[in-house]
Amino acid sequence: MSQEEYKKPLILLLLAVFVDLVGFGILIPILPFFLVFLGGDELTLSWLLAIYSLAQFIAAPLWGKLSDKIGRRPVILVGLIGSSVSFTVFGLAQSMFLLFFARFLAGIFTGASLPTARAYIADIVPKERRAVTYGMMGAAFGLGFTLGPVIGSVLSSLTIGDLSSYAIPSFGAAILTFLNFIGAVIWLPEPSIARNGGIESRKSLIDTLKTVVQYDYVGLLISTYAMIILIFSGFEAMFPLFSNAADPTIDETSMGYVFGVIGVVIVIVQGGVIKPAVAKYGEIVVIKVGIVFLIVGFFVFPFTNSIATIILAAVPLAIGAGLTNPALTSEISKRVPSEIQGSAMGLNSGISALMRVLGMLIAGFMYKINYVLHFRFGIILLCITLLIMSIRVK
């Protein structure tokens, strides 16, 4: 397929990812406050965050296998309409049970749309352009995630009838995602590739894992992705607490600026830097360089003592994440055949979701002992990962 032939569906797919993440990001500012309103506390919040990732861990590999069998388009459409339903349930929630159920649904259906979108890209984009395209997807992801909280804050300040300040952003996200679904129904085509049924849906997760990792270094690449997610997600979850421990004067507004800088850096790296870097050095070198940036960020962060130094330490972490994620996704997709792309992307997303849960729990446990401990643990694990990558992967 020529670049012109896949350009239109790719734009539609990136737009779908962007809008989906805007909808997700809309809930970020209200989630803790809504939880407290319903009687929850910090521990409840950690479980609420965890159930989303656990649902993705369960669902993503199954959706991936299904997309190999019946096609990418129907799975993406189910994911989008399901996300709209989850936002609606979130807005209607008047109990802790419904709030948890809404987040569980969100994890289930995001586990359909996002990994299948990655498999869709592998279907239509030539191997030599995949890292660039996954970088564009990451940029769309980052922009949506950055703009979503801003929109959520604005919507929560509105007054519409008897709707609460929590319901309005939720329904806004539901409407936005539903419009995204309608757009995909009208304009998003099914990739024109032959399907051989992929991996049988009756196969267990272990069987799927065995099938996917039999290809050149795929198991090691997925493990590398998992280790990076484990360390980085723990850092993300505890970042406000890490920052406050470094500088007790930091407040919510300051943290907003830091998150903004991180988002901009990731967008710049994935939208502009990844293309020439991969073209000149290849994905494997870019992955290794990205890990080095993560190590530098984790080494520097414990020495921070102000908002300025925290931003400086966060920049190499953002660069590292911006380089490794699209390059790893591209390399995994290039090493597995087209008929199991959905299974590979779904499996990778599912394992990553589990690593997010573990990462948050490990980071929280280490924070209670000493906030510096997580960074030392991260450096050791990332150095081992880099060493194995350097020795084993060609």
Backbone torsions as a table, in degrees:
resi	resn	phi	psi	omega
1	MET	NA	129.0	-179.6
2	SER	-73.5	164.8	-179.6
3	GLN	-60.0	-37.9	-179.8
4	GLU	-67.3	-35.2	-177.8
5	GLU	-68.0	-36.9	-177.7
6	TYR	-96.3	-1.3	-176.2
7	LYS	-64.0	-45.9	-176.7
8	LYS	-65.4	-51.9	178.3
9	PRO	-62.8	-30.3	178.5
10	LEU	-66.6	-44.0	177.6
11	ILE	-59.9	-43.9	179.2
12	LEU	-63.1	-39.8	-179.8
13	LEU	-67.3	-44.4	178.7
14	LEU	-64.1	-37.7	177.0
15	LEU	-64.4	-39.9	178.5
16	ALA	-62.8	-42.8	178.0
17	VAL	-63.6	-43.9	179.7
18	PHE	-59.1	-49.6	-178.1
19	VAL	-66.1	-39.3	179.0
20	ASP	-59.8	-42.0	-179.0
21	LEU	-75.4	-29.7	172.6
22	VAL	-61.0	-46.0	178.3
23	GLY	-59.6	-42.5	178.1
24	PHE	-64.8	-43.8	-177.2
25	GLY	-67.7	-25.0	179.3
26	ILE	-58.0	-33.0	-176.1
27	LEU	-80.5	-15.7	-173.6
28	ILE	-57.7	-47.6	-177.5
29	PRO	-66.8	-27.2	-173.9
30	ILE	-96.3	-16.0	-172.6
31	LEU	-57.0	-52.3	-179.1
32	PRO	-62.6	-39.4	-176.7
33	PHE	-70.9	-37.8	177.3
34	PHE	-63.8	-40.0	179.8
35	LEU	-62.7	-45.6	178.3
36	VAL	-64.0	-39.0	178.4
37	PHE	-58.2	-34.7	-179.9
38	LEU	-90.4	3.9	174.5
39	GLY	100.7	13.5	-179.5
40	GLY	-87.0	173.9	177.5
41	ASP	-136.6	-168.7	-176.1
42	GLU	-62.3	-38.6	179.5
43	LEU	-65.2	-40.6	177.9
44	THR	-62.7	-38.6	178.6
45	LEU	-62.2	-41.6	180.0
46	SER	-62.9	-38.9	177.6
47	TRP	-70.6	-33.9	177.7
48	LEU	-65.0	-39.5	176.2
49	LEU	-68.7	-38.1	-177.1
50	ALA	-68.9	-36.7	-175.5
51	ILE	-66.2	-29.9	176.5
52	TYR	-62.5	-48.3	-179.5
53	SER	-70.1	-35.9	177.0
54	LEU	-62.8	-40.0	177.9
55	ALA	-63.5	-39.6	176.7
56	GLN	-63.6	-41.5	179.0
57	PHE	-58.8	-41.2	179.3
58	ILE	-70.4	-44.6	-167.3
59	ALA	-87.9	-38.2	-170.4
60	ALA	-56.7	-47.1	178.5
61	PRO	-62.4	-35.6	-179.9
62	LEU	-68.8	-43.3	177.0
63	TRP	-63.7	-39.2	179.8
64	GLY	-60.8	-46.4	177.6
65	LYS	-62.3	-40.0	-179.7
66	LEU	-64.6	-37.4	179.7
67	SER	-68.1	-29.3	174.5
68	ASP	-67.7	-29.9	-174.8
69	LYS	-87.5	-48.5	-172.8
70	ILE	-106.5	-10.0	179.8
71	GLY	116.3	158.9	-177.3
72	ARG	-76.6	-42.5	-171.9
73	ARG	-56.6	-51.5	-178.2
74	PRO	-61.5	-35.4	179.9
75	VAL	-69.7	-41.7	177.0
76	ILE	-61.9	-41.8	-179.9
77	LEU	-64.0	-43.1	177.2
78	VAL	-61.7	-41.2	178.9
79	GLY	-61.2	-42.7	-178.4
80	LEU	-68.3	-47.8	-179.5
81	ILE	-66.8	-35.1	177.2
82	GLY	-65.5	-38.3	176.6
83	SER	-63.0	-40.6	177.8
84	SER	-60.6	-42.3	177.7
85	VAL	-62.9	-42.2	-178.5
86	SER	-63.6	-39.2	176.8
87	PHE	-64.6	-38.4	178.9
88	THR	-64.0	-45.7	178.0
89	VAL	-61.2	-39.4	178.0
90	PHE	-58.7	-46.0	-179.4
91	GLY	-66.9	-29.3	-178.9
92	LEU	-85.8	-10.8	-173.2
93	ALA	-60.8	128.9	174.1
94	GLN	-124.7	11.7	178.9
95	SER	-146.1	160.9	179.0
96	MET	-64.5	-35.1	-179.8
97	PHE	-60.4	-47.3	-179.0
98	LEU	-66.2	-35.3	178.6
99	LEU	-64.0	-44.8	178.0
100	PHE	-66.7	-38.4	179.0
101	PHE	-63.3	-40.2	179.1
102	ALA	-62.6	-42.2	-179.3
103	ARG	-71.8	-33.2	175.4
104	PHE	-63.7	-45.3	176.9
105	LEU	-60.0	-42.3	-179.8
106	ALA	-59.8	-42.3	178.6
107	GLY	-66.1	-40.4	178.8
108	ILE	-60.0	-47.7	-172.7
109	PHE	-84.3	-27.7	170.7
110	THR	-67.3	-31.3	174.4
111	GLY	-64.6	-16.4	175.1
112	ALA	-88.4	-48.4	-169.5
113	SER	-76.1	-46.9	-171.8
114	LEU	-71.8	-51.2	178.1
115	PRO	-65.6	-31.8	178.3
116	THR	-69.3	-33.7	174.8
117	ALA	-62.6	-37.8	177.2
118	ARG	-65.9	-40.2	177.6
119	ALA	-66.8	-37.0	177.1
120	TYR	-58.5	-44.5	178.8
121	ILE	-60.7	-43.8	178.5
122	ALA	-62.2	-30.0	178.5
123	ASP	-68.6	-38.8	-168.9
124	ILE	-106.8	-17.5	-174.6
125	VAL	-104.2	131.0	177.3
126	PRO	-58.0	152.0	-175.4
127	LYS	-54.9	-39.1	-175.1
128	GLU	-70.0	-14.1	-179.3
129	ARG	-111.1	4.2	-174.2
130	ARG	-69.1	-41.3	-179.4
131	ALA	-60.0	-42.5	177.9
132	VAL	-61.6	-43.8	-177.2
133	THR	-68.3	-41.1	176.1
134	TYR	-66.1	-30.2	173.5
135	GLY	-64.7	-42.1	176.4
136	MET	-62.8	-39.3	176.9
137	MET	-63.2	-41.9	177.4
138	GLY	-63.7	-37.1	177.2
139	ALA	-66.0	-42.2	176.6
140	ALA	-62.7	-40.8	177.1
141	PHE	-59.8	-48.2	-178.0
142	GLY	-65.9	-41.2	178.7
143	LEU	-63.7	-44.0	179.0
144	GLY	-62.8	-41.5	-178.6
145	PHE	-69.8	-29.2	179.0
146	THR	-77.9	-43.6	-178.0
147	LEU	-75.6	-30.6	-177.4
148	GLY	-54.6	-52.0	179.4
149	PRO	-59.9	-34.7	177.3
150	VAL	-63.4	-47.3	178.7
151	ILE	-62.9	-40.3	178.6
152	GLY	-61.5	-40.7	178.6
153	SER	-64.4	-41.4	178.8
154	VAL	-64.6	-46.3	-178.3
155	LEU	-64.2	-35.3	-178.6
156	SER	-69.0	-16.8	179.4
157	SER	-89.5	-6.1	-178.3
158	LEU	-82.7	157.4	175.2
159	THR	-122.5	116.4	179.6
160	ILE	-130.1	103.1	179.3
161	GLY	57.1	-132.0	-179.4
162	ASP	-95.5	5.5	-178.5
163	LEU	-67.8	138.2	179.3
164	SER	-76.2	165.7	178.2
165	SER	-67.3	-14.6	176.6
166	TYR	-88.0	-34.0	-176.9
167	ALA	-72.9	-38.2	-174.9
168	ILE	-60.1	-50.9	177.5
169	PRO	-61.2	-36.9	-179.0
170	SER	-64.1	-46.0	179.0
171	PHE	-68.7	-33.0	175.1
172	GLY	-61.7	-43.2	177.1
173	ALA	-64.4	-38.4	179.4
174	ALA	-64.1	-43.6	179.7
175	ILE	-65.1	-44.4	-179.3
176	LEU	-61.2	-44.3	-179.9
177	THR	-68.9	-34.7	177.3
178	PHE	-65.9	-41.0	175.9
179	LEU	-62.4	-36.8	175.6
180	ASN	-61.2	-42.3	177.5
181	PHE	-61.5	-45.8	-180.0
182	ILE	-61.5	-43.2	178.1
183	GLY	-61.0	-41.0	178.9
184	ALA	-67.5	-37.6	177.0
185	VAL	-59.1	-42.1	-175.1
186	ILE	-79.0	-43.5	-167.0
187	TRP	-113.9	-15.9	-175.7
188	LEU	-90.3	113.5	-178.9
189	PRO	-85.6	165.3	172.1
190	GLU	-79.8	134.2	177.3
191	PRO	-56.9	137.7	-176.0
192	SER	-89.5	70.2	175.3
193	ILE	-126.6	154.2	178.5
194	ALA	-74.7	138.2	179.3
195	ARG	-113.0	132.4	179.2
196	ASN	-105.6	19.8	177.6
197	GLY	90.4	-12.0	178.3
198	GLY	58.9	-147.4	178.4
199	ILE	-87.7	135.3	-178.4
200	GLU	-56.7	136.0	-177.5
201	SER	-62.8	-22.3	-179.7
202	ARG	-77.1	-13.1	-179.8
203	LYS	-65.1	142.8	179.2
204	SER	-76.7	171.3	177.9
205	LEU	-60.5	-38.7	179.2
206	ILE	-64.6	-41.6	178.5
207	ASP	-63.7	-40.9	177.6
208	THR	-62.5	-43.4	179.1
209	LEU	-60.2	-45.1	179.4
210	LYS	-61.2	-39.8	-179.3
211	THR	-66.5	-43.4	-175.3
212	VAL	-71.5	-43.3	-172.9
213	VAL	-79.1	-1.8	178.1
214	GLN	-71.2	-15.9	-178.8
215	TYR	-85.4	158.1	-171.9
216	ASP	-43.8	109.6	172.0
217	TYR	58.8	10.2	-178.4
218	VAL	-63.0	-40.9	178.3
219	GLY	-59.4	-42.4	179.7
220	LEU	-68.1	-38.4	179.0
221	LEU	-66.5	-42.6	177.3
222	ILE	-64.8	-38.7	177.6
223	SER	-64.4	-39.4	177.5
224	THR	-62.5	-46.0	177.3
225	TYR	-58.0	-43.8	-178.3
226	ALA	-63.3	-42.6	-179.8
227	MET	-65.2	-39.9	178.7
228	ILE	-65.0	-43.4	178.1
229	ILE	-63.6	-41.9	179.3
230	LEU	-55.7	-48.4	-176.7
231	ILE	-75.2	-46.2	-173.7
232	PHE	-71.4	-37.0	-179.1
233	SER	-67.7	-36.2	175.1
234	GLY	-62.8	-41.0	176.5
235	PHE	-62.9	-45.7	179.7
236	GLU	-59.2	-46.6	-176.2
237	ALA	-63.1	-38.1	-175.7
238	MET	-98.7	3.0	-173.0
239	PHE	-53.5	-47.0	178.3
240	PRO	-59.4	-38.3	178.9
241	LEU	-71.3	-40.7	175.4
242	PHE	-57.2	-46.6	-176.6
243	SER	-65.6	-41.4	179.9
244	ASN	-67.0	-33.5	176.3
245	ALA	-67.0	-34.3	178.7
246	ALA	-74.6	-38.5	-179.1
247	ASP	-143.3	99.0	-176.1
248	PRO	-62.6	-12.4	-179.6
249	THR	-82.6	-8.0	-178.2
250	ILE	-69.3	133.5	178.3
251	ASP	-121.6	-171.7	-176.9
252	GLU	-61.9	-38.3	-179.7
253	THR	-64.4	-44.4	178.8
254	SER	-61.1	-41.9	179.6
255	MET	-63.5	-34.5	176.5
256	GLY	-59.9	-40.6	178.1
257	TYR	-64.8	-42.2	-179.3
258	VAL	-63.6	-46.2	178.3
259	PHE	-61.5	-36.2	178.1
260	GLY	-62.9	-43.9	178.7
261	VAL	-62.8	-45.3	179.5
262	ILE	-59.8	-44.7	179.4
263	GLY	-61.2	-43.0	-179.8
264	VAL	-64.7	-42.5	179.9
265	VAL	-61.6	-45.7	-179.6
266	ILE	-62.8	-41.4	178.8
267	VAL	-62.7	-43.3	179.9
268	ILE	-63.5	-44.7	-178.8
269	VAL	-64.5	-49.6	-175.6
270	GLN	-77.4	-25.9	-179.9
271	GLY	-88.9	-22.4	-174.7
272	GLY	-131.8	-40.2	-173.9
273	VAL	-78.4	-37.1	-172.3
274	ILE	-61.6	-35.7	-176.7
275	LYS	-62.3	-57.6	179.9
276	PRO	-66.8	-31.0	-179.2
277	ALA	-65.3	-46.6	179.6
278	VAL	-68.8	-39.0	180.0
279	ALA	-61.1	-36.3	-176.7
280	LYS	-87.9	-39.9	-171.2
281	TYR	-114.2	-18.9	-177.3
282	GLY	89.6	160.9	-174.6
283	GLU	-62.3	-41.6	-173.9
284	ILE	-61.8	-44.2	178.3
285	VAL	-64.3	-41.6	180.0
286	VAL	-62.5	-39.9	177.6
287	ILE	-61.1	-46.0	-179.0
288	LYS	-64.0	-42.7	178.1
289	VAL	-63.0	-40.4	178.0
290	GLY	-60.8	-40.8	178.0
291	ILE	-64.2	-38.6	177.5
292	VAL	-60.8	-43.3	177.8
293	PHE	-61.4	-39.8	177.6
294	LEU	-63.2	-41.8	178.9
295	ILE	-62.0	-44.0	179.2
296	VAL	-60.2	-45.9	179.9
297	GLY	-60.9	-43.2	-179.8
298	PHE	-69.1	-31.2	177.8
299	PHE	-70.2	-40.6	-174.2
300	VAL	-77.7	-35.6	-168.6
301	PHE	-55.4	-41.1	-179.5
302	PRO	-62.8	-15.3	-179.8
303	PHE	-92.0	0.2	-178.5
304	THR	-73.9	150.6	179.2
305	ASN	-147.2	12.0	179.4
306	SER	-156.5	168.0	179.8
307	ILE	-61.5	-36.0	-179.1
308	ALA	-66.4	-45.4	-179.0
309	THR	-71.1	-30.4	176.4
310	ILE	-64.9	-42.5	177.3
311	ILE	-63.2	-42.8	179.5
312	LEU	-61.1	-39.4	179.4
313	ALA	-72.8	-31.1	-178.5
314	ALA	-73.5	-25.9	-177.2
315	VAL	-60.7	-51.3	178.1
316	PRO	-62.7	-30.2	175.5
317	LEU	-65.7	-41.9	178.2
318	ALA	-66.4	-39.9	178.1
319	ILE	-63.4	-44.4	-179.9
320	GLY	-60.5	-45.7	178.0
321	ALA	-64.9	-39.4	-179.3
322	GLY	-66.0	-29.6	179.4
323	LEU	-84.5	-44.7	-171.0
324	THR	-72.4	-42.1	-172.9
325	ASN	-61.1	-54.0	179.7
326	PRO	-68.5	-34.3	-178.9
327	ALA	-67.8	-40.6	178.2
328	LEU	-67.2	-43.9	178.8
329	THR	-60.1	-43.3	179.1
330	SER	-62.9	-45.3	-177.0
331	GLU	-66.6	-38.8	177.1
332	ILE	-63.2	-45.6	-177.6
333	SER	-64.5	-31.3	-178.8
334	LYS	-74.3	-21.9	-173.7
335	ARG	-98.4	-3.4	177.1
336	VAL	-116.1	149.3	-179.7
337	PRO	-68.4	159.6	-174.3
338	SER	-61.2	-31.9	-174.5
339	GLU	-72.2	-11.1	177.1
340	ILE	-123.8	21.3	178.1
341	GLN	-58.0	-43.4	-179.7
342	GLY	-61.9	-42.7	178.5
343	SER	-62.9	-41.8	-179.2
344	ALA	-66.0	-46.3	-179.9
345	MET	-67.5	-39.2	178.5
346	GLY	-66.2	-41.9	178.3
347	LEU	-63.6	-45.3	179.3
348	ASN	-61.3	-42.7	178.8
349	SER	-66.3	-40.4	179.8
350	GLY	-63.9	-45.8	178.7
351	ILE	-64.1	-40.6	178.4
352	SER	-61.8	-39.4	178.8
353	ALA	-62.7	-41.7	177.7
354	LEU	-64.2	-39.6	178.6
355	MET	-64.3	-32.5	176.9
356	ARG	-63.7	-43.2	178.5
357	VAL	-61.6	-50.4	-179.5
358	LEU	-62.5	-39.4	-179.6
359	GLY	-61.2	-43.8	179.1
360	MET	-65.1	-41.8	-178.9
361	LEU	-67.2	-43.5	179.9
362	ILE	-64.3	-44.1	-179.5
363	ALA	-63.2	-40.8	179.0
364	GLY	-64.7	-41.4	178.9
365	PHE	-63.6	-45.4	-178.6
366	MET	-68.4	-33.6	-179.7
367	TYR	-61.3	-38.3	-179.6
368	LYS	-64.6	-30.2	179.1
369	ILE	-79.8	-56.1	179.4
370	ASN	-166.4	124.7	-173.6
371	TYR	-62.8	-21.5	178.9
372	VAL	-74.7	-22.9	-173.7
373	LEU	-59.0	-39.3	-179.0
374	HIS	-61.5	-37.8	-179.0
375	PHE	-69.6	-39.4	177.3
376	ARG	-65.7	-42.9	176.8
377	PHE	-59.8	-43.7	179.9
378	GLY	-62.1	-43.6	180.0
379	ILE	-61.7	-45.4	-179.5
380	ILE	-61.7	-48.1	-177.2
381	LEU	-65.9	-40.9	-179.9
382	LEU	-68.5	-36.8	177.9
383	CYS	-65.5	-41.2	177.3
384	ILE	-63.8	-43.3	178.9
385	THR	-61.2	-44.6	179.4
386	LEU	-63.6	-40.8	-179.7
387	LEU	-63.3	-46.3	179.5
388	ILE	-63.1	-43.3	177.7
389	MET	-59.2	-42.6	-176.5
390	SER	-68.1	-34.0	-177.5
391	ILE	-82.0	-42.0	-167.8
392	ARG	-94.1	-44.2	-169.4
393	VAL	-87.6	133.2	179.5
394	LYS	-108.6	NA	NA
